[in-house]
Amino acid sequence: MYRKILVPLDGTRNDEVVLDHVRRLAKEMGSALVLIMVYRIIKDDDPFTQSMQMEEGSHGYKAREKAKIYLPELERSIAGEGISVSTEFVLADDPEADAIVKYADDKGCDMIALTNQARSGMGRWFFSNIEEKVKRRSLLPVLLVARRDNKEKNR
C-alpha cells in the first residue's frame, strides 16, 4: 500500500517519535523510507545574497553540516534493520510545508509522516504549524505522530 514514505526531520528528539512508528510500518509493509531535512533560504535574484545564506558560519551552513552527520547515521541504523532508506538535505526557497509537499510529489512518495508539535492556537499563529499546513496542502495521506511528552501528560 505505501511503497515510499517521506519523513521530514528537524534533528531534535521529535524525530525519534516519528521514526519509531515509520520503522515498524516500513518493516510490516515493505516500504522504503525517504528522510529529509529542509532548510529554507530566502528567495533573491542576487546570487551573492543566495550564496551568503549558506556561507561558513551562517545558519544554513550549520544546518547542512548537522545534516551531513545526522542523516548518514540514521541511514546506516535504519538500513541495518533491513529497511530501504535514502536521505537528503533539501534547500528550499518555498515555505517548509510547501517544500515538503512538493518533494513528496516529485519523488513519488505515497505518504508523509511527521511528528505533531501540538502547539496551542496562539502558538500556531506565532510559529506557523508546518504539520497542519502539510496536512491541508497534501493530497497524500499524512501520518501525524504525537510527541511522547504530550502523551505522558494525558496518562
C-alpha positions as CSV (number, residue, x, y, z in Angstrom):
1,M,0.0,0.0,0.0
2,Y,2.7,2.5,1.0
3,R,5.8,1.9,-1.1
4,K,7.6,5.1,-0.2
5,I,7.1,7.1,3.0
6,L,8.5,10.7,3.2
7,V,9.7,11.6,6.7
8,P,10.8,15.3,7.2
9,L,13.1,15.6,10.2
10,D,14.2,18.5,12.3
11,G,17.2,17.0,14.1
12,T,15.6,17.1,17.5
13,R,14.2,14.4,19.8
14,N,10.9,14.7,18.0
15,D,12.5,12.7,15.2
16,E,12.7,9.6,17.4
17,V,9.0,9.6,17.9
18,V,8.1,9.5,14.2
19,L,11.0,7.2,13.3
20,D,9.8,4.6,15.8
21,H,6.5,4.5,14.0
22,V,7.7,4.6,10.4
23,R,10.3,1.9,11.1
24,R,7.7,-0.5,12.2
25,L,5.4,0.5,9.4
26,A,8.1,0.1,6.8
27,K,9.1,-3.4,8.1
28,E,5.4,-4.6,8.1
29,M,4.6,-3.1,4.6
30,G,8.0,-3.4,2.9
31,S,8.0,0.3,2.4
32,A,11.1,2.5,1.6
33,L,11.8,5.5,3.8
34,V,12.9,8.9,2.5
35,L,14.3,11.0,5.3
36,I,14.8,14.7,4.6
37,M,15.9,17.8,6.4
38,V,14.5,21.0,4.9
39,Y,16.3,24.3,5.2
40,R,14.5,27.4,3.9
41,I,16.6,30.1,2.1
42,I,15.3,33.5,1.2
43,K,14.4,33.9,-2.5
44,D,16.6,36.6,-4.1
45,D,17.6,37.4,-7.7
46,D,21.1,38.4,-6.4
47,P,23.4,35.3,-6.5
48,F,25.5,36.9,-3.8
49,T,22.6,37.1,-1.4
50,Q,21.6,33.5,-2.2
51,S,25.2,32.2,-1.6
52,M,25.6,34.2,1.6
53,Q,22.8,32.2,3.2
54,M,24.9,29.1,3.0
55,E,28.4,30.5,3.7
56,E,30.5,29.2,6.5
57,G,29.2,30.4,9.9
58,S,25.7,31.0,8.6
59,H,22.6,29.2,9.9
60,G,22.3,27.5,6.6
61,Y,25.8,26.2,6.7
62,K,25.4,24.9,10.2
63,A,22.1,23.2,9.3
64,R,23.8,21.5,6.3
65,E,26.8,20.4,8.4
66,K,24.5,19.0,11.0
67,A,22.6,17.1,8.3
68,K,25.9,15.7,6.9
69,I,26.4,13.9,10.1
70,Y,22.9,13.2,11.3
71,L,21.3,11.8,8.1
72,P,24.0,9.2,7.3
73,E,23.9,7.9,10.9
74,L,20.2,7.5,10.6
75,E,20.5,5.9,7.2
76,R,23.1,3.3,8.5
77,S,21.0,2.5,11.5
78,I,17.7,2.0,9.6
79,A,19.4,0.2,6.7
80,G,20.9,-2.2,9.3
81,E,17.3,-3.2,10.2
82,G,16.7,-4.3,6.6
83,I,14.7,-1.2,5.6
84,S,15.3,0.5,2.3
85,V,16.2,4.1,3.2
86,S,17.5,7.3,1.5
87,T,18.3,10.7,2.9
88,E,18.7,14.2,1.6
89,F,19.3,17.7,2.8
90,V,16.9,20.0,0.9
91,L,17.4,23.7,0.3
92,A,14.1,25.3,-0.5
93,D,13.1,28.8,-1.3
94,D,9.4,28.0,-0.7
95,P,7.9,27.8,2.8
96,E,8.8,24.5,4.5
97,A,5.3,22.9,4.2
98,D,5.2,23.7,0.5
99,A,8.7,22.3,0.0
100,I,7.7,19.1,1.8
101,V,4.5,18.6,-0.2
102,K,6.4,19.3,-3.5
103,Y,9.2,17.0,-2.6
104,A,6.8,14.1,-1.8
105,D,5.0,14.7,-5.2
106,D,8.3,14.9,-7.1
107,K,9.8,11.8,-5.6
108,G,6.6,9.7,-5.9
109,C,6.0,9.2,-2.2
110,D,2.8,7.5,-1.0
111,M,2.6,9.0,2.5
112,I,4.2,11.8,4.6
113,A,4.9,11.1,8.3
114,L,5.6,13.9,10.8
115,T,5.8,14.5,14.5
116,N,2.9,16.6,15.7
117,Q,4.3,19.6,17.5
118,A,0.9,20.1,19.3
119,R,1.0,23.9,19.7
120,S,-1.8,25.9,21.1
121,G,-3.9,28.2,18.8
122,M,-1.7,31.2,19.7
123,G,1.5,29.1,19.2
124,R,0.3,28.1,15.8
125,W,-0.3,31.7,14.9
126,F,3.2,32.8,16.1
127,F,5.3,29.8,15.0
128,S,3.3,28.5,12.0
129,N,2.4,24.9,12.4
130,I,4.2,23.1,9.5
131,E,2.4,19.8,10.2
132,E,-1.0,21.4,9.8
133,K,-0.1,23.1,6.6
134,V,1.3,19.8,5.2
135,K,-1.9,18.0,6.2
136,R,-4.1,20.6,4.4
137,R,-2.0,21.0,1.3
138,S,-1.0,17.4,0.5
139,L,-3.2,15.1,-1.5
140,L,-1.3,12.2,0.1
141,P,-2.1,10.5,3.4
142,V,-0.3,12.3,6.3
143,L,0.6,10.5,9.5
144,L,0.9,12.8,12.5
145,V,2.6,11.1,15.5
146,A,2.1,12.8,18.9
147,R,5.2,13.7,20.9
148,R,5.8,11.4,23.9
149,D,5.8,14.2,26.5
150,N,2.2,15.1,25.4
151,K,1.0,11.5,25.7
152,E,2.6,11.1,29.1
153,K,0.9,14.3,30.4
154,N,-2.5,12.8,29.3
155,R,-2.0,9.5,31.2
